[in-house]
Amino acid sequence: MRSLLAILLLAIPVAAAPAVAQNTYETDASHAVIMDFETGTILFSKNGDEPMPPASMSKMMTVLMTLEAIESGSLSLDDELPVSEEAWRRGGAASGSSTMFLDVNSRARVEDLLRGVIIQSGNDACIVLAEAIGGSEAAFADMMTQRARELGLENAHFANATGWPDPGHMVSAEDLARIAQILIRDHPDFYGIWAEREFTYNGIRQYNRNPLLGVFSGADGLKTGHTEDSGYGLVGSAERDGERRIIVFNGMDSNAARAAEAERMMRAALTDYGVYDLFAAGDTVEHEAEVFMGTASTVALRVDEDIAVGLHRRARRDMTVSVNYDGPVSAPIVEGDVIATLTVEAPGMEPQDFPLVAANDVPRKGLMGRIGAALVHMIRG
């Protein structure tokens, strides 16, 4: 029998909102995610876990691989890397794509190449770095995918270092947000580059394409992307009043639409959404699970991890938390056994489930106790 132990209405005092108020964000983007940087909580998602063509937004992974190579000592900022004909032909001035304007058969410092990728979105810079780290761009792409799996990015598969359209080059919006979180959290010494507005190389000045920089207060990164397949997209981050949010969206139909959506989504991310702590690891919930054939008739339920949810602030007052289990639970029960589920629901949010474990042991009754319990069960039906 499926038993619903309780529904706990978690309410906070709020002013009454108009009946037409929305409890979630609405966007024309085909894929979108709003993430809280500190906790990694997804505050809003529209097809956020669905693989999509990421265009140049996937260059964040190229940068991450480069920074990890620098920190491991296998690469240094002062290393001068060769610009192969392949890098020049497919990513340089001859390619007609986003480029750092590297000269074929020249050499470029790693520090300049990083700026070429981050600020100028240079495909040539990406290929030079890929060849230096992986031996070839194809091998580097395999390394990118392997590293993504190690980081828990299950919907990321890389076919190149640039984001050039390829059926095998797909990343979800949520995975892009995770990459951005790692870049900000684990590589703070380099994060300032993402906010630099321009970079001049080979006598050619180019400007950062991030539409939030200089427009939205607190915005300081990260990366735009655009191809015919992907549309116009952005991974952006901003911090205000000690709170940082990361936004990702893709599929806008113009540069102007991307700029407008970037500002609108980031404002919503920082104003309309919050992270709410429900339980700390080790807390017991209010209700207990019924036990069959045990030395105790109930067992306390405990959470073994911090539980927090992110949602629209107006949806907070309608959030419910329910405890569900198949019960009564047969003894013996060992402390730590997962025996129930905590389900959190709110308007505009997919239900979220968290495991609940037994807070203590409940031994099985002795023979006579079990016989008595069975008789009671038979009498009561």
BELTA-V875778 format. One record per residue. N is the residue number from 1. RES is the residue in one small letter. PHI is phi in radians with two decimals (* if undefined). NEAR is the number of other ideal C-beta (glycine too) atoms within 12 Angstrom. Layout:
n:N res:RES phi:PHI near:NEAR
n:N res:RES phi:PHI near:NEAR
This chain:
n:1 res:m phi:* near:11
n:2 res:r phi:-1.46 near:12
n:3 res:s phi:-1.94 near:23
n:4 res:l phi:-1.73 near:21
n:5 res:l phi:-1.15 near:31
n:6 res:a phi:-2.84 near:23
n:7 res:i phi:-2.09 near:18
n:8 res:l phi:-1.81 near:21
n:9 res:l phi:-1.46 near:17
n:10 res:l phi:-1.71 near:27
n:11 res:a phi:-2.08 near:15
n:12 res:i phi:-2.25 near:15
n:13 res:p phi:-1.13 near:7
n:14 res:v phi:-2.43 near:16
n:15 res:a phi:-1.25 near:10
n:16 res:a phi:-1.10 near:9
n:17 res:a phi:-1.73 near:18
n:18 res:p phi:-1.04 near:9
n:19 res:a phi:-1.07 near:8
n:20 res:v phi:-1.56 near:7
n:21 res:a phi:-1.06 near:19
n:22 res:q phi:-1.60 near:19
n:23 res:n phi:-1.79 near:25
n:24 res:t phi:-2.65 near:27
n:25 res:y phi:-1.57 near:36
n:26 res:e phi:-2.06 near:17
n:27 res:t phi:-2.51 near:34
n:28 res:d phi:-1.44 near:22
n:29 res:a phi:-1.09 near:35
n:30 res:s phi:-1.30 near:26
n:31 res:h phi:-2.40 near:40
n:32 res:a phi:-2.76 near:46
n:33 res:v phi:-2.55 near:48
n:34 res:i phi:-2.06 near:48
n:35 res:m phi:-2.13 near:42
n:36 res:d phi:-1.41 near:31
n:37 res:f phi:-1.13 near:37
n:38 res:e phi:-1.08 near:22
n:39 res:t phi:-1.76 near:24
n:40 res:g phi:1.31 near:28
n:41 res:t phi:-1.21 near:35
n:42 res:i phi:-1.43 near:36
n:43 res:l phi:-1.52 near:45
n:44 res:f phi:-2.66 near:43
n:45 res:s phi:-2.56 near:32
n:46 res:k phi:-2.23 near:32
n:47 res:n phi:0.95 near:22
n:48 res:g phi:-1.19 near:34
n:49 res:d phi:-1.78 near:26
n:50 res:e phi:-1.66 near:24
n:51 res:p phi:-1.02 near:28
n:52 res:m phi:-2.53 near:39
n:53 res:p phi:-1.23 near:36
n:54 res:p phi:-1.57 near:53
n:55 res:a phi:0.91 near:41
n:56 res:s phi:-1.24 near:46
n:57 res:m phi:-1.09 near:52
n:58 res:s phi:-1.24 near:54
n:59 res:k phi:-1.12 near:50
n:60 res:m phi:-1.04 near:53
n:61 res:m phi:-1.23 near:48
n:62 res:t phi:-1.07 near:50
n:63 res:v phi:-1.12 near:48
n:64 res:l phi:-1.05 near:44
n:65 res:m phi:-1.07 near:43
n:66 res:t phi:-1.17 near:44
n:67 res:l phi:-1.13 near:37
n:68 res:e phi:-1.18 near:27
n:69 res:a phi:-1.16 near:29
n:70 res:i phi:-1.13 near:26
n:71 res:e phi:-1.23 near:17
n:72 res:s phi:-1.39 near:12
n:73 res:g phi:1.62 near:10
n:74 res:s phi:-1.38 near:16
n:75 res:l phi:-2.54 near:27
n:76 res:s phi:-2.29 near:20
n:77 res:l phi:-1.06 near:23
n:78 res:d phi:-1.60 near:14
n:79 res:d phi:-1.05 near:24
n:80 res:e phi:-1.83 near:19
n:81 res:l phi:-1.76 near:33
n:82 res:p phi:-1.33 near:24
n:83 res:v phi:-1.67 near:38
n:84 res:s phi:-1.31 near:28
n:85 res:e phi:-1.09 near:21
n:86 res:e phi:-1.08 near:27
n:87 res:a phi:-1.12 near:44
n:88 res:w phi:-1.22 near:31
n:89 res:r phi:-1.19 near:21
n:90 res:r phi:-1.61 near:31
n:91 res:g phi:-2.32 near:44
n:92 res:g phi:-1.60 near:37
n:93 res:a phi:-1.01 near:24
n:94 res:a phi:-1.23 near:19
n:95 res:s phi:-1.46 near:25
n:96 res:g phi:1.30 near:12
n:97 res:s phi:-1.83 near:31
n:98 res:s phi:-1.03 near:35
n:99 res:t phi:-2.55 near:35
n:100 res:m phi:-1.59 near:43
n:101 res:f phi:1.14 near:32
n:102 res:l phi:-1.26 near:42
n:103 res:d phi:-1.52 near:24
n:104 res:v phi:-1.07 near:26
n:105 res:n phi:1.12 near:16
n:106 res:s phi:-1.61 near:24
n:107 res:r phi:-2.28 near:20
n:108 res:a phi:-2.39 near:38
n:109 res:r phi:-1.20 near:26
n:110 res:v phi:-1.03 near:29
n:111 res:e phi:-1.07 near:27
n:112 res:d phi:-1.19 near:33
n:113 res:l phi:-1.10 near:50
n:114 res:l phi:-1.04 near:44
n:115 res:r phi:-1.16 near:33
n:116 res:g phi:-1.11 near:45
n:117 res:v phi:-1.33 near:50
n:118 res:i phi:-1.25 near:46
n:119 res:i phi:-1.56 near:37
n:120 res:q phi:-1.69 near:41
n:121 res:s phi:0.97 near:40
n:122 res:g phi:-1.23 near:45
n:123 res:n phi:-1.16 near:42
n:124 res:d phi:-1.11 near:47
n:125 res:a phi:-1.10 near:47
n:126 res:c phi:-1.07 near:52
n:127 res:i phi:-1.19 near:47
n:128 res:v phi:-1.04 near:49
n:129 res:l phi:-1.12 near:51
n:130 res:a phi:-1.09 near:43
n:131 res:e phi:-1.15 near:32
n:132 res:a phi:-1.25 near:35
n:133 res:i phi:-1.48 near:36
n:134 res:g phi:-1.81 near:30
n:135 res:g phi:1.61 near:15
n:136 res:s phi:-2.67 near:20
n:137 res:e phi:-1.15 near:35
n:138 res:a phi:-1.11 near:22
n:139 res:a phi:-1.14 near:21
n:140 res:f phi:-1.11 near:32
n:141 res:a phi:-1.08 near:35
n:142 res:d phi:-1.10 near:24
n:143 res:m phi:-1.12 near:29
n:144 res:m phi:-1.05 near:44
n:145 res:t phi:-1.12 near:31
n:146 res:q phi:-1.09 near:19
n:147 res:r phi:-1.14 near:29
n:148 res:a phi:-1.03 near:34
n:149 res:r phi:-1.12 near:17
n:150 res:e phi:-1.11 near:16
n:151 res:l phi:-1.51 near:24
n:152 res:g phi:1.46 near:16
n:153 res:l phi:-1.58 near:34
n:154 res:e phi:-1.38 near:19
n:155 res:n phi:-1.95 near:29
n:156 res:a phi:-2.03 near:37
n:157 res:h phi:-2.46 near:29
n:158 res:f phi:-1.91 near:45
n:159 res:a phi:-1.91 near:28
n:160 res:n phi:-2.77 near:42
n:161 res:a phi:-1.67 near:47
n:162 res:t phi:-1.89 near:46
n:163 res:g phi:1.60 near:45
n:164 res:w phi:-1.02 near:37
n:165 res:p phi:-0.96 near:24
n:166 res:d phi:-2.78 near:24
n:167 res:p phi:-0.99 near:12
n:168 res:g phi:-1.63 near:20
n:169 res:h phi:-1.87 near:36
n:170 res:m phi:-2.43 near:34
n:171 res:v phi:-2.52 near:47
n:172 res:s phi:-1.43 near:35
n:173 res:a phi:-1.08 near:47
n:174 res:e phi:-1.13 near:40
n:175 res:d phi:-1.15 near:43
n:176 res:l phi:-1.09 near:53
n:177 res:a phi:-1.11 near:48
n:178 res:r phi:-1.13 near:36
n:179 res:i phi:-1.08 near:47
n:180 res:a phi:-1.05 near:45
n:181 res:q phi:-1.03 near:37
n:182 res:i phi:-1.14 near:34
n:183 res:l phi:-1.05 near:39
n:184 res:i phi:-1.26 near:37
n:185 res:r phi:-1.34 near:21
n:186 res:d phi:-1.68 near:19
n:187 res:h phi:-2.33 near:29
n:188 res:p phi:-1.13 near:15
n:189 res:d phi:-1.16 near:15
n:190 res:f phi:-1.86 near:31
n:191 res:y phi:-1.13 near:29
n:192 res:g phi:-1.02 near:19
n:193 res:i phi:-1.07 near:34
n:194 res:w phi:-1.12 near:39
n:195 res:a phi:-1.66 near:29
n:196 res:e phi:-1.18 near:24
n:197 res:r phi:-1.46 near:26
n:198 res:e phi:-2.72 near:20
n:199 res:f phi:-2.64 near:30
n:200 res:t phi:-1.93 near:18
n:201 res:y phi:-2.45 near:31
n:202 res:n phi:1.00 near:25
n:203 res:g phi:1.37 near:8
n:204 res:i phi:-2.00 near:19
n:205 res:r phi:-1.59 near:15
n:206 res:q phi:-2.29 near:26
n:207 res:y phi:-1.99 near:18
n:208 res:n phi:-1.12 near:32
n:209 res:r phi:-1.51 near:36
n:210 res:n phi:-1.09 near:41
n:211 res:p phi:-1.28 near:34
n:212 res:l phi:-1.47 near:40
n:213 res:l phi:-1.14 near:32
n:214 res:g phi:1.37 near:18
n:215 res:v phi:-2.01 near:20
n:216 res:f phi:-1.89 near:33
n:217 res:s phi:-1.07 near:16
n:218 res:g phi:1.67 near:27
n:219 res:a phi:-1.28 near:35
n:220 res:d phi:-2.56 near:32
n:221 res:g phi:2.89 near:44
n:222 res:l phi:-2.28 near:51
n:223 res:k phi:-2.53 near:49
n:224 res:t phi:-1.64 near:44
n:225 res:g phi:-2.73 near:43
n:226 res:h phi:-2.82 near:32
n:227 res:t phi:-2.51 near:28
n:228 res:e phi:-1.08 near:13
n:229 res:d phi:-1.24 near:22
n:230 res:s phi:-1.59 near:36
n:231 res:g phi:1.31 near:31
n:232 res:y phi:-1.71 near:32
n:233 res:g phi:-2.37 near:48
n:234 res:l phi:-2.70 near:54
n:235 res:v phi:-1.93 near:54
n:236 res:g phi:-2.27 near:52
n:237 res:s phi:-2.46 near:45
n:238 res:a phi:-2.64 near:38
n:239 res:e phi:-2.27 near:26
n:240 res:r phi:-2.47 near:19
n:241 res:d phi:0.89 near:11
n:242 res:g phi:1.39 near:10
n:243 res:e phi:-1.95 near:25
n:244 res:r phi:-2.03 near:33
n:245 res:r phi:-2.16 near:48
n:246 res:i phi:-2.09 near:54
n:247 res:i phi:-2.04 near:55
n:248 res:v phi:-2.39 near:52
n:249 res:f phi:-2.61 near:50
n:250 res:n phi:-2.64 near:50
n:251 res:g phi:1.65 near:34
n:252 res:m phi:-1.29 near:31
n:253 res:d phi:-1.67 near:19
n:254 res:s phi:-2.80 near:16
n:255 res:n phi:-1.09 near:20
n:256 res:a phi:-1.15 near:13
n:257 res:a phi:-1.13 near:25
n:258 res:r phi:-1.10 near:37
n:259 res:a phi:-1.09 near:27
n:260 res:a phi:-1.16 near:25
n:261 res:e phi:-1.20 near:39
n:262 res:a phi:-1.04 near:40
n:263 res:e phi:-1.18 near:30
n:264 res:r phi:-1.17 near:31
n:265 res:m phi:-1.22 near:46
n:266 res:m phi:-1.19 near:45
n:267 res:r phi:-1.10 near:26
n:268 res:a phi:-1.11 near:30
n:269 res:a phi:-1.03 near:46
n:270 res:l phi:-1.60 near:33
n:271 res:t phi:-1.84 near:24
n:272 res:d phi:-1.68 near:29
n:273 res:y phi:-2.06 near:39
n:274 res:g phi:-2.49 near:31
n:275 res:v phi:-1.90 near:28
n:276 res:y phi:-2.06 near:30
n:277 res:d phi:-1.41 near:21
n:278 res:l phi:-1.77 near:29
n:279 res:f phi:-2.49 near:28
n:280 res:a phi:-1.74 near:15
n:281 res:a phi:-0.94 near:17
n:282 res:g phi:1.71 near:16
n:283 res:d phi:-1.19 near:22
n:284 res:t phi:-1.78 near:26
n:285 res:v phi:-1.47 near:37
n:286 res:e phi:-1.15 near:21
n:287 res:h phi:-1.83 near:26
n:288 res:e phi:-1.93 near:31
n:289 res:a phi:-1.59 near:41
n:290 res:e phi:-1.25 near:29
n:291 res:v phi:-2.12 near:33
n:292 res:f phi:-1.93 near:30
n:293 res:m phi:1.15 near:27
n:294 res:g phi:-1.86 near:31
n:295 res:t phi:-1.24 near:21
n:296 res:a phi:-2.22 near:26
n:297 res:s phi:-1.46 near:21
n:298 res:t phi:-2.47 near:28
n:299 res:v phi:-2.38 near:39
n:300 res:a phi:-1.24 near:29
n:301 res:l phi:-1.97 near:39
n:302 res:r phi:-2.23 near:32
n:303 res:v phi:-1.70 near:32
n:304 res:d phi:-1.80 near:23
n:305 res:e phi:-2.55 near:19
n:306 res:d phi:-1.05 near:19
n:307 res:i phi:-2.09 near:31
n:308 res:a phi:-2.38 near:25
n:309 res:v phi:-2.25 near:36
n:310 res:g phi:-1.99 near:41
n:311 res:l phi:-2.83 near:38
n:312 res:h phi:-1.08 near:33
n:313 res:r phi:-1.06 near:32
n:314 res:r phi:-1.26 near:30
n:315 res:a phi:-1.42 near:33
n:316 res:r phi:-1.03 near:31
n:317 res:r phi:-1.22 near:23
n:318 res:d phi:-1.78 near:25
n:319 res:m phi:-1.26 near:33
n:320 res:t phi:-2.17 near:27
n:321 res:v phi:-2.18 near:34
n:322 res:s phi:-2.14 near:30
n:323 res:v phi:-1.92 near:34
n:324 res:n phi:-2.22 near:29
n:325 res:y phi:-2.79 near:36
n:326 res:d phi:-1.48 near:18
n:327 res:g phi:-2.52 near:29
n:328 res:p phi:-1.14 near:27
n:329 res:v phi:-1.47 near:33
n:330 res:s phi:-1.31 near:23
n:331 res:a phi:-1.36 near:31
n:332 res:p phi:-1.42 near:24
n:333 res:i phi:-2.11 near:36
n:334 res:v phi:-1.85 near:19
n:335 res:e phi:-0.89 near:20
n:336 res:g phi:1.71 near:19
n:337 res:d phi:-1.11 near:26
n:338 res:v phi:-1.35 near:24
n:339 res:i phi:-2.23 near:40
n:340 res:a phi:-2.68 near:40
n:341 res:t phi:-2.26 near:29
n:342 res:l phi:-1.72 near:40
n:343 res:t phi:-1.97 near:30
n:344 res:v phi:-1.92 near:36
n:345 res:e phi:-2.30 near:24
n:346 res:a phi:-2.79 near:33
n:347 res:p phi:-1.00 near:21
n:348 res:g phi:1.39 near:29
n:349 res:m phi:-2.26 near:30
n:350 res:e phi:-1.13 near:20
n:351 res:p phi:-0.95 near:20
n:352 res:q phi:-2.06 near:26
n:353 res:d phi:-1.92 near:20
n:354 res:f phi:-2.33 near:30
n:355 res:p phi:-1.26 near:26
n:356 res:l phi:-2.06 near:39
n:357 res:v phi:-2.00 near:32
n:358 res:a phi:-1.17 near:34
n:359 res:a phi:-1.46 near:28
n:360 res:n phi:-2.78 near:26
n:361 res:d phi:-1.29 near:20
n:362 res:v phi:-2.30 near:30
n:363 res:p phi:-1.14 near:20
n:364 res:r phi:-1.36 near:21
n:365 res:k phi:-1.09 near:23
n:366 res:g phi:-1.23 near:15
n:367 res:l phi:-0.99 near:11
n:368 res:m phi:-1.12 near:10
n:369 res:g phi:-1.11 near:20
n:370 res:r phi:-1.18 near:21
n:371 res:i phi:-1.10 near:14
n:372 res:g phi:-1.08 near:15
n:373 res:a phi:-1.12 near:25
n:374 res:a phi:-1.13 near:16
n:375 res:l phi:-1.09 near:12
n:376 res:v phi:-1.05 near:16
n:377 res:h phi:-1.09 near:15
n:378 res:m phi:-1.18 near:10
n:379 res:i phi:-1.16 near:9
n:380 res:r phi:-1.41 near:8
n:381 res:g phi:1.38 near:5
